[in-house]
Amino acid sequence: MAKKPGTNPKGEFVLFDVQYEDGSQRSNRRVPAELLSGLEKDEPALGFLIEQDRDIAEKSGRSPLAIKSISRVGAKPKKVMNVK
């Protein structure tokens, strides 16, 4: 059954675009907003996405891809966080 419009809570997740070392990209990766409320800004998102990739790789039987950079969806292009 369909939900009424506007019943989904807003602000639960922050969406990120993830660039991988092999040149591939995954868009709209969801990260819980409560992880990003501290002074570290988007750094906790990187850890969350790496752990999420490990879980996905383990279930699929493949090795996880190395993340090159992440950026918030809808953010200006200069807000890219590169992985060292």
C-alpha positions, 0 to 999 in steps of 0.5 A: 500500500502506498504511503501518504505524501510527506510521511517519510522523515526528512534528514535521516540520511545524507547522500554521497557520490563515491568515486573509486580508484578504477574510475567507476562511480556510485551515486546516492550512497546513503549515510546516516545523518547522525554520523555527520553531526560532529566537528569531523564533517564528512570524515565519518561518512568515509569510514561508514562507506568503506565498511559498507563496501566491505560488507557488500564485497564479502557477500558477493565474494569479490574484493572491495574497491578502493575509494578515491573520493567522496562528495555530498550530492548537491554540494559544490564541486570543491567540496570533494574529500579525497582519500589519502 
